[in-house]
Amino acid sequence: MSTENTVFTDLQHSHASRLASITADAFANDLLFKLECPDDDAIDAMKRHDEASFHDITEGNSSPPNIISVCVVADRITGHVLGYAKWTMFDWSHANMTEDPKIGTATRGSDGNDGLDYDVESPPLSSPPAATLYADISATRRLELLSSKGPYICLEVVAVDPTAQRNGVGSMLVRRAQATAADNKLPIFCEVISKIVPFYLRSGFHVVDSLSLPTPDGYDQAAEELTIFYLAFYPERQHT
């Protein structure tokens, strides 16, 4: 397969189940995913949550100021969905309580500063306590990094069906997000595990920070699997 045989298509209500399955399959071998979804019941719960989220988006239930976009790539001939990217235009400055799509609700501290004075309410997870801890740690670091950045695009997910990977689909999706960023003159921020970093560096992103999470008991994977990298892409720097 090549990208000549693929096409962008609008998100449809009927895509929800397929996209949720792509997410589970694309990240099935990642340690963080295994911690969040350690068994079939947890994976099924995650899929149901994602399907509901996609349905809400198609029904226009995402409310300003945070504008959620889902870009879908499908086979040009069969229409079979191969992958998707999801991002949100996000602005801290709109209200005292704002929802970041990846961390639930972030509430400004009583002094109104954009520092560490935030209470982080993580999204509900049907996962073991260790995974919830990791979500909280990462959420707190994200707040520290981004709370004073002004409007930005949070690139939440780039997921490609394993059978369609290494054919340029992921790059297509990232370029579409970058085009949105350029059109709106906004930076993109995302967070990825170590093995994905080279892909984003080739796409023009750079590392702004990293965070090593504690290795849980009973896992013998290399520690770098639990290092999260925070990446940024600035459209205005691409032509300077």
GROMACS elastic network, one bead per residue, 0.5 to 0.9 nm:
[ bonds ]
;  ai    aj funct       b0    kb
    1     4     6  0.81004   500
    1     5     6  0.67297   500
    1     6     6  0.85181   500
    1   164     6  0.75289   500
    1   167     6  0.64139   500
    2     5     6  0.57112   500
    2     6     6  0.72835   500
    2   167     6  0.56306   500
    2   168     6  0.70442   500
    2   169     6  0.83449   500
    3     6     6  0.50424   500
    3     7     6  0.77849   500
    3    75     6  0.89159   500
    3   167     6  0.67393   500
    3   168     6  0.60720   500
    3   169     6  0.65162   500
    3   172     6  0.79724   500
    4     7     6  0.79264   500
    4    76     6  0.82820   500
    5    74     6  0.86324   500
    5    75     6  0.60220   500
    5    76     6  0.52611   500
    5    77     6  0.73615   500
    6    73     6  0.65223   500
    6    74     6  0.55510   500
    6    77     6  0.80948   500
    6    79     6  0.87276   500
    6    82     6  0.85221   500
    6   169     6  0.80318   500
    7    72     6  0.83753   500
    7    73     6  0.55739   500
    7    74     6  0.54986   500
    7    75     6  0.63314   500
    7    76     6  0.53704   500
    7    79     6  0.86167   500
    8    71     6  0.70784   500
    8    72     6  0.56604   500
    8    74     6  0.63437   500
    8    75     6  0.88686   500
    8    76     6  0.86268   500
    8   172     6  0.89989   500
    8   173     6  0.88352   500
    9    12     6  0.86576   500
    9    71     6  0.71865   500
    9    72     6  0.54223   500
    9    73     6  0.60384   500
    9    74     6  0.67536   500
    9    79     6  0.88878   500
    9    81     6  0.89257   500
   10    70     6  0.80171   500
   10    71     6  0.67975   500
   10    72     6  0.63746   500
   10    73     6  0.87373   500
   11    14     6  0.84229   500
   11    15     6  0.66764   500
   11    16     6  0.84592   500
   11    54     6  0.83324   500
   11    57     6  0.85982   500
   11    58     6  0.68078   500
   11    69     6  0.89526   500
   11    70     6  0.64606   500
   11    71     6  0.67846   500
   11    72     6  0.62374   500
   12    15     6  0.53530   500
   12    16     6  0.74501   500
   12    54     6  0.85632   500
   12    55     6  0.83431   500
   12    58     6  0.63467   500
   13    16     6  0.59241   500
   13    17     6  0.88900   500
   13    54     6  0.73136   500
   13    55     6  0.58035   500
   13    57     6  0.88112   500
   13    58     6  0.60116   500
   13    59     6  0.81876   500
   14    17     6  0.71538   500
   14    18     6  0.80183   500
   14    55     6  0.87120   500
   15    18     6  0.53718   500
   15    19     6  0.60373   500
   15    20     6  0.85993   500
   15    51     6  0.86485   500
   15    54     6  0.81053   500
   15    55     6  0.89063   500
   15    72     6  0.89692   500
   15    81     6  0.77701   500
   16    19     6  0.53138   500
   16    20     6  0.62141   500
   16    21     6  0.87078   500
   16    50     6  0.75537   500
   16    52     6  0.77252   500
   16    53     6  0.83213   500
   16    54     6  0.55332   500
   16    55     6  0.65812   500
   17    20     6  0.51923   500
   17    21     6  0.62825   500
   17    22     6  0.87181   500
   17    47     6  0.75176   500
   17    48     6  0.81989   500
   17    50     6  0.82591   500
   17    51     6  0.57332   500
   17    54     6  0.87896   500
   18    21     6  0.51588   500
   18    22     6  0.62288   500
   18    23     6  0.87748   500
   18    51     6  0.86758   500
   18    81     6  0.73250   500
   19    23     6  0.62967   500
   19    24     6  0.87928   500
   19    47     6  0.88199   500
   19    50     6  0.81536   500
   19    51     6  0.77281   500
   19    54     6  0.84381   500
   19    72     6  0.88184   500
   19    81     6  0.78259   500
   19    82     6  0.86726   500
   19    83     6  0.72223   500
   19    84     6  0.72064   500
   19   159     6  0.84788   500
   20    23     6  0.52243   500
   20    24     6  0.65082   500
   20    25     6  0.87978   500
   20    46     6  0.80340   500
   20    47     6  0.50840   500
   20    48     6  0.77375   500
   20    49     6  0.85819   500
   20    50     6  0.56640   500
   20    51     6  0.59955   500
   20    54     6  0.86619   500
   21    24     6  0.51582   500
   21    25     6  0.61236   500
   21    26     6  0.84353   500
   21    47     6  0.67347   500
   21   161     6  0.86094   500
   22    25     6  0.51089   500
   22    26     6  0.57836   500
   22    27     6  0.84879   500
   22    81     6  0.89879   500
   22    82     6  0.79327   500
   22    83     6  0.68574   500
   22    84     6  0.85019   500
   22   159     6  0.65676   500
   22   160     6  0.64219   500
   22   161     6  0.52623   500
   22   162     6  0.80372   500
   23    26     6  0.52401   500
   23    27     6  0.62710   500
   23    28     6  0.82244   500
   23    47     6  0.82703   500
   23    50     6  0.88713   500
   23    83     6  0.86016   500
   23    84     6  0.88991   500
   23   157     6  0.84033   500
   23   158     6  0.85709   500
   23   159     6  0.57168   500
   23   160     6  0.75695   500
   23   161     6  0.78721   500
   24    27     6  0.56207   500
   24    28     6  0.56709   500
   24    33     6  0.83699   500
   24    43     6  0.71471   500
   24    46     6  0.82917   500
   24    47     6  0.74693   500
   24   159     6  0.89765   500
   25    28     6  0.51251   500
   25    29     6  0.82830   500
   25   159     6  0.87933   500
   25   160     6  0.85393   500
   25   161     6  0.67435   500
   25   162     6  0.68320   500
   26    29     6  0.78497   500
   26    30     6  0.88111   500
   26   159     6  0.59345   500
   26   160     6  0.60396   500
   26   161     6  0.58498   500
   26   162     6  0.57806   500
   27    30     6  0.54234   500
   27    31     6  0.87070   500
   27    32     6  0.87767   500
   27    33     6  0.63097   500
   27    34     6  0.85823   500
   27   159     6  0.79235   500
   28    31     6  0.82522   500
   28    33     6  0.64581   500
   28    34     6  0.69148   500
   29    32     6  0.88337   500
   29    33     6  0.74336   500
   29    34     6  0.72440   500
   30    33     6  0.53474   500
   30    34     6  0.63502   500
   30    35     6  0.88228   500
   30   193     6  0.85654   500
   30   225     6  0.76492   500
   31    35     6  0.62235   500
   31    36     6  0.87161   500
   31   219     6  0.88832   500
   31   221     6  0.78660   500
   31   225     6  0.65085   500
   31   226     6  0.72910   500
   32    35     6  0.50576   500
   32    36     6  0.63017   500
   32    37     6  0.85065   500
   32   131     6  0.74923   500
   32   134     6  0.84855   500
   32   193     6  0.87193   500
   32   225     6  0.78302   500
   32   226     6  0.69759   500
   33    36     6  0.50999   500
   33    37     6  0.58501   500
   33    38     6  0.78068   500
   33   131     6  0.87950   500
   34    37     6  0.50055   500
   34    39     6  0.79702   500
   34   131     6  0.89022   500
   35    38     6  0.54526   500
   35   127     6  0.71147   500
   35   128     6  0.71523   500
   35   130     6  0.72776   500
   35   131     6  0.53318   500
   35   132     6  0.89324   500
   36    42     6  0.76392   500
   36    43     6  0.85115   500
   36    46     6  0.89882   500
   36   125     6  0.73840   500
   36   126     6  0.74572   500
   36   128     6  0.69274   500
   36   130     6  0.83881   500
   36   131     6  0.51646   500
   36   132     6  0.75818   500
   36   135     6  0.89292   500
   37    40     6  0.74966   500
   37    41     6  0.79769   500
   37    43     6  0.52317   500
   37    44     6  0.87508   500
   37    45     6  0.86739   500
   37    46     6  0.75721   500
   37   125     6  0.89183   500
   37   126     6  0.75236   500
   37   127     6  0.59977   500
   37   128     6  0.83566   500
   37   131     6  0.86469   500
   38    41     6  0.83428   500
   38    42     6  0.64451   500
   38    43     6  0.75349   500
   38   127     6  0.72107   500
   38   128     6  0.79643   500
   39    42     6  0.54317   500
   39    43     6  0.63521   500
   39    44     6  0.87482   500
   40    44     6  0.60548   500
   40    45     6  0.85320   500
   41    44     6  0.51287   500
   41    45     6  0.62024   500
   41    46     6  0.86528   500
   41   126     6  0.87065   500
   42    45     6  0.50172   500
   42    46     6  0.61645   500
   42    47     6  0.86338   500
   42   125     6  0.86863   500
   42   126     6  0.58587   500
   42   127     6  0.66713   500
   43    46     6  0.50441   500
   43    47     6  0.62126   500
   43    48     6  0.86838   500
   43   126     6  0.88858   500
   44    47     6  0.50571   500
   44    48     6  0.62364   500
   44    49     6  0.86351   500
   45    48     6  0.51364   500
   45    49     6  0.62112   500
   45    50     6  0.86569   500
   45   125     6  0.88744   500
   45   126     6  0.70400   500
   46    49     6  0.50778   500
   46    50     6  0.61737   500
   46    51     6  0.85819   500
   46   125     6  0.82048   500
   46   126     6  0.77712   500
   47    50     6  0.50600   500
   47    51     6  0.60251   500
   47    52     6  0.85629   500
   48    51     6  0.50902   500
   48    52     6  0.62165   500
   48    53     6  0.85926   500
   49    52     6  0.52646   500
   49    53     6  0.62794   500
   49    54     6  0.88337   500
   50    54     6  0.62332   500
   50    55     6  0.85957   500
   51    54     6  0.51548   500
   51    55     6  0.61866   500
   51    56     6  0.86405   500
   52    55     6  0.50386   500
   52    56     6  0.61937   500
   52    57     6  0.87239   500
   53    56     6  0.51173   500
   53    57     6  0.63895   500
   53    58     6  0.88499   500
   54    57     6  0.50877   500
   54    58     6  0.63093   500
   54    59     6  0.86090   500
   54    70     6  0.84799   500
   55    58     6  0.52014   500
   55    59     6  0.61722   500
   55    60     6  0.86721   500
   55    61     6  0.86149   500
   56    59     6  0.50914   500
   56    60     6  0.62280   500
   56    61     6  0.50426   500
   56    62     6  0.68643   500
   57    60     6  0.51158   500
   57    61     6  0.56992   500
   57    62     6  0.59444   500
   57    68     6  0.72905   500
   57    69     6  0.80152   500
   57    70     6  0.83028   500
   58    61     6  0.76416   500
   59    62     6  0.83924   500
   60    63     6  0.77966   500
   62    66     6  0.73307   500
   62    67     6  0.66757   500
   62    68     6  0.65869   500
   63    66     6  0.62615   500
   63    67     6  0.68324   500
   63    68     6  0.85818   500
   64    67     6  0.59358   500
   65    89     6  0.78844   500
   65    90     6  0.69621   500
   65    91     6  0.68490   500
   65    94     6  0.70842   500
   65    98     6  0.88367   500
   66    88     6  0.62872   500
   66    89     6  0.54528   500
   66    91     6  0.69072   500
   66    98     6  0.86641   500
   66    99     6  0.78945   500
   66   100     6  0.82182   500
   66   101     6  0.84936   500
   67    87     6  0.83870   500
   67    88     6  0.54259   500
   67    89     6  0.51554   500
   67    90     6  0.70820   500
   68    86     6  0.73009   500
   68    87     6  0.58995   500
   68    89     6  0.65689   500
   68    90     6  0.87761   500
   68   101     6  0.86123   500
   69    85     6  0.81788   500
   69    86     6  0.57130   500
   69    87     6  0.54249   500
   69    88     6  0.61101   500
   69    89     6  0.82862   500
   70    84     6  0.68214   500
   70    85     6  0.56969   500
   70    87     6  0.66021   500
   70    88     6  0.88012   500
   71    83     6  0.85613   500
   71    84     6  0.54262   500
   71    85     6  0.52205   500
   71    86     6  0.64253   500
   71    87     6  0.86207   500
   71   173     6  0.69940   500
   71   176     6  0.78120   500
   71   177     6  0.83328   500
   72    81     6  0.71179   500
   72    82     6  0.77735   500
   72    83     6  0.60488   500
   72    85     6  0.67015   500
   72    86     6  0.88543   500
   72   173     6  0.78899   500
   73    76     6  0.88432   500
   73    79     6  0.89297   500
   73    80     6  0.86292   500
   73    81     6  0.59944   500
   73    82     6  0.57016   500
   73    83     6  0.54169   500
   73    84     6  0.59765   500
   73    85     6  0.87656   500
   73   160     6  0.89488   500
   73   169     6  0.72981   500
   73   172     6  0.83355   500
   73   173     6  0.76192   500
   74    77     6  0.86099   500
   74    78     6  0.79891   500
   74    79     6  0.53361   500
   74    80     6  0.52497   500
   74    82     6  0.51366   500
   74    83     6  0.71162   500
   74    84     6  0.88741   500
   75    78     6  0.55627   500
   75    80     6  0.51998   500
   75    81     6  0.64269   500
   75    82     6  0.68195   500
   76    79     6  0.57621   500
   76    80     6  0.80446   500
   77    80     6  0.81693   500
   78    81     6  0.88339   500
   79    82     6  0.89283   500
   81    84     6  0.81881   500
   81   161     6  0.84328   500
   82   159     6  0.87249   500
   82   160     6  0.59405   500
   82   161     6  0.54896   500
   82   162     6  0.88179   500
   82   163     6  0.84136   500
   82   164     6  0.63493   500
   82   165     6  0.87737   500
   82   169     6  0.77421   500
   83   158     6  0.76090   500
   83   159     6  0.54840   500
   83   161     6  0.57996   500
   83   164     6  0.81320   500
   83   169     6  0.70986   500
   83   170     6  0.75543   500
   83   173     6  0.82480   500
   84   157     6  0.77419   500
   84   158     6  0.59575   500
   84   159     6  0.55973   500
   84   160     6  0.65352   500
   84   169     6  0.87360   500
   84   170     6  0.81157   500
   84   173     6  0.67624   500
   85   155     6  0.76712   500
   85   156     6  0.76058   500
   85   157     6  0.53283   500
   85   159     6  0.63875   500
   85   160     6  0.87015   500
   85   170     6  0.83332   500
   85   173     6  0.58890   500
   85   174     6  0.74526   500
   85   176     6  0.88085   500
   85   177     6  0.78790   500
   86   154     6  0.86271   500
   86   155     6  0.62679   500
   86   156     6  0.56576   500
   86   157     6  0.51688   500
   86   158     6  0.66841   500
   86   159     6  0.89231   500
   86   177     6  0.85545   500
   87   101     6  0.86414   500
   87   153     6  0.65325   500
   87   154     6  0.54262   500
   87   156     6  0.53385   500
   87   157     6  0.70413   500
   87   158     6  0.89557   500
   87   177     6  0.74702   500
   88   100     6  0.85721   500
   88   101     6  0.71199   500
   88   152     6  0.82851   500
   88   153     6  0.54805   500
   88   154     6  0.52284   500
   88   155     6  0.66712   500
   88   156     6  0.75371   500
   89   151     6  0.71433   500
   89   152     6  0.58496   500
   89   154     6  0.64651   500
   89   155     6  0.88935   500
   89   181     6  0.89580   500
   89   186     6  0.85576   500
   90    98     6  0.89677   500
   90    99     6  0.85417   500
   90   100     6  0.71277   500
   90   101     6  0.84862   500
   90   150     6  0.84110   500
   90   151     6  0.56110   500
   90   152     6  0.54546   500
   90   153     6  0.58664   500
   90   154     6  0.68545   500
   91    94     6  0.62269   500
   91    95     6  0.89526   500
   91    98     6  0.81726   500
   91   100     6  0.88627   500
   91   147     6  0.89008   500
   91   149     6  0.86914   500
   91   150     6  0.59755   500
   91   152     6  0.64939   500
   91   153     6  0.86551   500
   92    95     6  0.71693   500
   92    96     6  0.83878   500
   92    97     6  0.85830   500
   92    98     6  0.66514   500
   92    99     6  0.87323   500
   92   100     6  0.86418   500
   92   146     6  0.85012   500
   92   147     6  0.62599   500
   92   148     6  0.74784   500
   92   149     6  0.80380   500
   92   150     6  0.61752   500
   92   151     6  0.67203   500
   92   152     6  0.89345   500
   93    96     6  0.78129   500
   93    98     6  0.85890   500
   93   147     6  0.87830   500
   93   148     6  0.85962   500
   93   150     6  0.67342   500
   93   151     6  0.78079   500
   94    97     6  0.83063   500
   94    98     6  0.74624   500
   95    98     6  0.61738   500
   96   106     6  0.88106   500
   96   107     6  0.64870   500
   96   108     6  0.58047   500
   96   109     6  0.89209   500
   96   112     6  0.81282   500
   97   105     6  0.71674   500
   97   106     6  0.62324   500
   97   108     6  0.65568   500
   98   104     6  0.87938   500
   98   105     6  0.62673   500
   98   106     6  0.60095   500
   98   107     6  0.69334   500
   98   108     6  0.87480   500
   99   102     6  0.84565   500
   99   103     6  0.75274   500
   99   104     6  0.57272   500
   99   106     6  0.61838   500
   99   107     6  0.86884   500
  100   103     6  0.55240   500
  100   104     6  0.58329   500
  100   105     6  0.65067   500
  100   106     6  0.71341   500
  100   154     6  0.85372   500
  101   104     6  0.62737   500
  101   105     6  0.85812   500
  101   154     6  0.79885   500
  101   156     6  0.77138   500
  102   122     6  0.85788   500
  102   123     6  0.79073   500
  102   139     6  0.77874   500
  102   154     6  0.85820   500
  102   156     6  0.69563   500
  103   106     6  0.75695   500
  103   120     6  0.75792   500
  103   121     6  0.72281   500
  103   122     6  0.54097   500
  103   123     6  0.61299   500
  103   135     6  0.78197   500
  103   136     6  0.80513   500
  103   138     6  0.86723   500
  103   139     6  0.56083   500
  103   140     6  0.86756   500
  103   142     6  0.86335   500
  103   143     6  0.89831   500
  104   120     6  0.76056   500
  104   121     6  0.58812   500
  104   122     6  0.51779   500
  104   124     6  0.85086   500
  104   139     6  0.88470   500
  105   119     6  0.83320   500
  105   120     6  0.64170   500
  105   121     6  0.54066   500
  105   122     6  0.70681   500
  105   123     6  0.79166   500
  106   118     6  0.64055   500
  106   119     6  0.60244   500
  106   120     6  0.51733   500
  106   121     6  0.65288   500
  106   122     6  0.87592   500
  106   143     6  0.81349   500
  107   117     6  0.85874   500
  107   118     6  0.55811   500
  107   119     6  0.55304   500
  107   120     6  0.69796   500
  107   121     6  0.84892   500
  108   111     6  0.78551   500
  108   112     6  0.57202   500
  108   113     6  0.71879   500
  108   114     6  0.74572   500
  108   117     6  0.65355   500
  108   118     6  0.51338   500
  108   119     6  0.71350   500
  109   112     6  0.53815   500
  109   113     6  0.67049   500
  109   114     6  0.82791   500
  109   115     6  0.87669   500
  109   116     6  0.81791   500
  109   118     6  0.50381   500
  109   119     6  0.70325   500
  110   113     6  0.80150   500
  110   117     6  0.76540   500
  110   118     6  0.87588   500
  111   117     6  0.77444   500
  112   115     6  0.88012   500
  112   117     6  0.78516   500
  113   116     6  0.79286   500
  113   117     6  0.66772   500
  113   118     6  0.87525   500
  114   117     6  0.70708   500
  114   118     6  0.81197   500
  114   143     6  0.86542   500
  114   144     6  0.79457   500
  114   147     6  0.57353   500
  114   148     6  0.57273   500
  115   118     6  0.75771   500
  115   143     6  0.81846   500
  115   144     6  0.62382   500
  115   145     6  0.89998   500
  115   147     6  0.73716   500
  115   148     6  0.78792   500
  116   119     6  0.87349   500
  116   140     6  0.81711   500
  116   143     6  0.76937   500
  116   144     6  0.61729   500
  118   140     6  0.82254   500
  118   143     6  0.78565   500
  119   140     6  0.87095   500
  120   136     6  0.73470   500
  120   139     6  0.72611   500
  120   140     6  0.68268   500
  120   143     6  0.86685   500
  121   124     6  0.88869   500
  121   136     6  0.80448   500
  121   139     6  0.89655   500
  122   125     6  0.83160   500
  122   132     6  0.78718   500
  122   135     6  0.70158   500
  122   136     6  0.62152   500
  122   139     6  0.75523   500
  123   135     6  0.86610   500
  124   127     6  0.88109   500
  124   132     6  0.86390   500
  125   128     6  0.83174   500
  125   131     6  0.83654   500
  125   132     6  0.69357   500
  126   132     6  0.89519   500
  127   130     6  0.80275   500
  127   131     6  0.61300   500
  127   132     6  0.67888   500
  128   131     6  0.56089   500
  128   132     6  0.66868   500
  128   133     6  0.89151   500
  129   132     6  0.50792   500
  129   133     6  0.61440   500
  129   134     6  0.87102   500
  130   133     6  0.50311   500
  130   134     6  0.63204   500
  130   135     6  0.87182   500
  130   216     6  0.71312   500
  131   134     6  0.50531   500
  131   135     6  0.62171   500
  131   136     6  0.86560   500
  132   135     6  0.50253   500
  132   136     6  0.62233   500
  132   137     6  0.86795   500
  133   136     6  0.51220   500
  133   137     6  0.62149   500
  133   138     6  0.86383   500
  134   137     6  0.51225   500
  134   138     6  0.61130   500
  134   139     6  0.83726   500
  134   213     6  0.67125   500
  134   214     6  0.81258   500
  135   138     6  0.52839   500
  135   139     6  0.59422   500
  135   140     6  0.85712   500
  136   139     6  0.50044   500
  136   140     6  0.61059   500
  136   141     6  0.86487   500
  137   140     6  0.52682   500
  137   141     6  0.63673   500
  137   142     6  0.86884   500
  137   211     6  0.88845   500
  137   213     6  0.78513   500
  138   141     6  0.51618   500
  138   142     6  0.61344   500
  138   143     6  0.86730   500
  138   211     6  0.76256   500
  138   213     6  0.83538   500
  138   228     6  0.79470   500
  139   142     6  0.50590   500
  139   143     6  0.62797   500
  139   144     6  0.87468   500
  140   143     6  0.51484   500
  140   144     6  0.63842   500
  140   145     6  0.88299   500
  141   144     6  0.50388   500
  141   145     6  0.62920   500
  141   146     6  0.86664   500
  141   211     6  0.79329   500
  142   145     6  0.51470   500
  142   146     6  0.59873   500
  142   147     6  0.78815   500
  142   191     6  0.88445   500
  142   230     6  0.81468   500
  143   146     6  0.53723   500
  143   147     6  0.52358   500
  143   148     6  0.86833   500
  144   147     6  0.60572   500
  144   148     6  0.81449   500
  145   148     6  0.74985   500
  145   149     6  0.77681   500
  145   208     6  0.87877   500
  145   209     6  0.84374   500
  145   230     6  0.87950   500
  146   149     6  0.51361   500
  146   150     6  0.78025   500
  146   152     6  0.86508   500
  146   189     6  0.85707   500
  147   150     6  0.73178   500
  149   152     6  0.73582   500
  151   186     6  0.67686   500
  151   187     6  0.80373   500
  152   181     6  0.82731   500
  152   185     6  0.89279   500
  152   186     6  0.52705   500
  152   187     6  0.52615   500
  152   188     6  0.59582   500
  152   189     6  0.72457   500
  153   177     6  0.86324   500
  153   180     6  0.88647   500
  153   181     6  0.69518   500
  153   186     6  0.65663   500
  153   187     6  0.61181   500
  153   189     6  0.62332   500
  153   190     6  0.85320   500
  154   187     6  0.86745   500
  154   188     6  0.58563   500
  154   189     6  0.51441   500
  154   190     6  0.58946   500
  155   158     6  0.77384   500
  155   174     6  0.87506   500
  155   177     6  0.76396   500
  155   188     6  0.65494   500
  155   189     6  0.61354   500
  155   190     6  0.51218   500
  155   191     6  0.81487   500
  156   189     6  0.86861   500
  156   190     6  0.64119   500
  156   191     6  0.78498   500
  157   190     6  0.85589   500
  158   170     6  0.66963   500
  158   173     6  0.70938   500
  158   174     6  0.74728   500
  159   162     6  0.88961   500
  159   170     6  0.72206   500
  160   163     6  0.82047   500
  160   164     6  0.65438   500
  160   165     6  0.60577   500
  160   169     6  0.70042   500
  160   170     6  0.64305   500
  161   164     6  0.53438   500
  161   165     6  0.63860   500
  162   165     6  0.51945   500
  162   166     6  0.86889   500
  163   166     6  0.88311   500
  164   167     6  0.63032   500
  164   168     6  0.86350   500
  164   169     6  0.73682   500
  165   168     6  0.72545   500
  165   169     6  0.68488   500
  165   170     6  0.74380   500
  166   169     6  0.74328   500
  166   170     6  0.79643   500
  167   170     6  0.79640   500
  167   171     6  0.87466   500
  168   171     6  0.51712   500
  168   172     6  0.62217   500
  168   173     6  0.88141   500
  169   172     6  0.50643   500
  169   173     6  0.64140   500
  169   174     6  0.88118   500
  170   173     6  0.51765   500
  170   174     6  0.62952   500
  170   175     6  0.86530   500
  171   174     6  0.51124   500
  171   175     6  0.60787   500
  171   176     6  0.85740   500
  171   199     6  0.84550   500
  171   200     6  0.89375   500
  171   203     6  0.75515   500
  172   175     6  0.52271   500
  172   176     6  0.63043   500
  172   177     6  0.88589   500
  173   176     6  0.51399   500
  173   177     6  0.64548   500
  173   178     6  0.87167   500
  174   177     6  0.51010   500
  174   178     6  0.61722   500
  174   179     6  0.86410   500
  174   200     6  0.85693   500
  174   203     6  0.76953   500
  175   179     6  0.60928   500
  175   180     6  0.86290   500
  175   203     6  0.79118   500
  176   179     6  0.50681   500
  176   180     6  0.63991   500
  176   181     6  0.87053   500
  177   180     6  0.51068   500
  177   181     6  0.62788   500
  177   182     6  0.87360   500
  177   188     6  0.82227   500
  178   182     6  0.61511   500
  178   183     6  0.85741   500
  178   187     6  0.86222   500
  178   188     6  0.74958   500
  178   233     6  0.79047   500
  178   234     6  0.88043   500
  178   235     6  0.72251   500
  179   182     6  0.50394   500
  179   183     6  0.61125   500
  179   184     6  0.85959   500
  179   235     6  0.84327   500
  180   183     6  0.51250   500
  180   184     6  0.62396   500
  180   185     6  0.83600   500
  180   186     6  0.83558   500
  181   184     6  0.52396   500
  181   185     6  0.57016   500
  181   187     6  0.61399   500
  181   188     6  0.66578   500
  181   233     6  0.87649   500
  181   234     6  0.81631   500
  181   235     6  0.66804   500
  182   186     6  0.65139   500
  182   187     6  0.80753   500
  182   234     6  0.83166   500
  182   235     6  0.52946   500
  182   236     6  0.74695   500
  183   186     6  0.79813   500
  184   187     6  0.88857   500
  185   234     6  0.84968   500
  185   235     6  0.69271   500
  185   236     6  0.74591   500
  186   233     6  0.89828   500
  186   234     6  0.72132   500
  186   235     6  0.72608   500
  186   236     6  0.87755   500
  187   232     6  0.68844   500
  187   233     6  0.55957   500
  187   235     6  0.65050   500
  187   236     6  0.86130   500
  188   205     6  0.85991   500
  188   231     6  0.81240   500
  188   232     6  0.55157   500
  188   233     6  0.50136   500
  188   234     6  0.66448   500
  188   235     6  0.84321   500
  189   205     6  0.87692   500
  189   230     6  0.71176   500
  189   231     6  0.56120   500
  189   233     6  0.65613   500
  190   229     6  0.82921   500
  190   230     6  0.58893   500
  190   231     6  0.53357   500
  190   232     6  0.66013   500
  190   233     6  0.88227   500
  191   210     6  0.88663   500
  191   228     6  0.64055   500
  191   229     6  0.54225   500
  191   231     6  0.59558   500
  191   232     6  0.88376   500
  192   195     6  0.81735   500
  192   196     6  0.62129   500
  192   197     6  0.66149   500
  192   227     6  0.85250   500
  192   228     6  0.56475   500
  192   229     6  0.53568   500
  192   230     6  0.67308   500
  192   231     6  0.77486   500
  193   196     6  0.57938   500
  193   197     6  0.67805   500
  193   224     6  0.79523   500
  193   225     6  0.64686   500
  193   226     6  0.70797   500
  193   227     6  0.60099   500
  193   229     6  0.60214   500
  193   230     6  0.89709   500
  194   197     6  0.53483   500
  194   198     6  0.81321   500
  194   224     6  0.63613   500
  194   225     6  0.64590   500
  194   226     6  0.81295   500
  194   227     6  0.63520   500
  194   228     6  0.66729   500
  194   229     6  0.66888   500
  195   198     6  0.70418   500
  195   199     6  0.84050   500
  195   224     6  0.85214   500
  195   225     6  0.77804   500
  196   199     6  0.56278   500
  196   200     6  0.68909   500
  197   200     6  0.53351   500
  197   201     6  0.62164   500
  197   202     6  0.87621   500
  197   205     6  0.89005   500
  197   206     6  0.88741   500
  197   207     6  0.83459   500
  197   229     6  0.73905   500
  197   231     6  0.83367   500
  198   202     6  0.61975   500
  198   203     6  0.86255   500
  199   202     6  0.53368   500
  199   203     6  0.65056   500
  199   205     6  0.89995   500
  200   204     6  0.65464   500
  200   205     6  0.54638   500
  200   206     6  0.76585   500
  200   231     6  0.80295   500
  201   204     6  0.53040   500
  201   206     6  0.58419   500
  201   207     6  0.80658   500
  201   231     6  0.86820   500
  202   205     6  0.72725   500
  203   233     6  0.87712   500
  204   232     6  0.86477   500
  204   233     6  0.63978   500
  204   234     6  0.84186   500
  204   238     6  0.76665   500
  205   231     6  0.61132   500
  205   232     6  0.52922   500
  205   234     6  0.77234   500
  206   230     6  0.85373   500
  206   231     6  0.54273   500
  206   232     6  0.54960   500
  206   233     6  0.65901   500
  207   210     6  0.76802   500
  207   229     6  0.66938   500
  207   230     6  0.59477   500
  207   232     6  0.64805   500
  208   229     6  0.77415   500
  208   230     6  0.57007   500
  208   231     6  0.55381   500
  208   232     6  0.65888   500
  209   228     6  0.85502   500
  209   229     6  0.60127   500
  209   230     6  0.51762   500
  209   231     6  0.72250   500
  210   227     6  0.67488   500
  210   228     6  0.55001   500
  210   230     6  0.57646   500
  210   231     6  0.87314   500
  211   226     6  0.83723   500
  211   227     6  0.55236   500
  211   228     6  0.51591   500
  211   229     6  0.64858   500
  211   230     6  0.81631   500
  212   215     6  0.88090   500
  212   223     6  0.80220   500
  212   224     6  0.76505   500
  212   225     6  0.89540   500
  212   226     6  0.60042   500
  212   228     6  0.63403   500
  212   229     6  0.87753   500
  213   216     6  0.89948   500
  213   223     6  0.84301   500
  213   226     6  0.53963   500
  213   227     6  0.59931   500
  213   228     6  0.76716   500
  214   223     6  0.83775   500
  214   226     6  0.73154   500
  214   227     6  0.89801   500
  215   218     6  0.88388   500
  215   219     6  0.72403   500
  215   220     6  0.86124   500
  215   221     6  0.86293   500
  215   222     6  0.89347   500
  215   223     6  0.66902   500
  215   226     6  0.69334   500
  216   219     6  0.61133   500
  216   220     6  0.89041   500
  217   220     6  0.83511   500
  219   222     6  0.87815   500
  220   223     6  0.84614   500
  221   224     6  0.83177   500
  221   225     6  0.69108   500
  221   226     6  0.88011   500
  222   225     6  0.58691   500
  222   226     6  0.79789   500
  223   226     6  0.56059   500
  223   227     6  0.70633   500
  224   227     6  0.50313   500
  224   228     6  0.83986   500
  225   228     6  0.81072   500
  233   237     6  0.84605   500
  233   238     6  0.88986   500
  234   237     6  0.56413   500
  234   238     6  0.71745   500
  235   238     6  0.55747   500
  235   239     6  0.80813   500
  236   239     6  0.65730   500
  236   240     6  0.74025   500
  237   240     6  0.53661   500
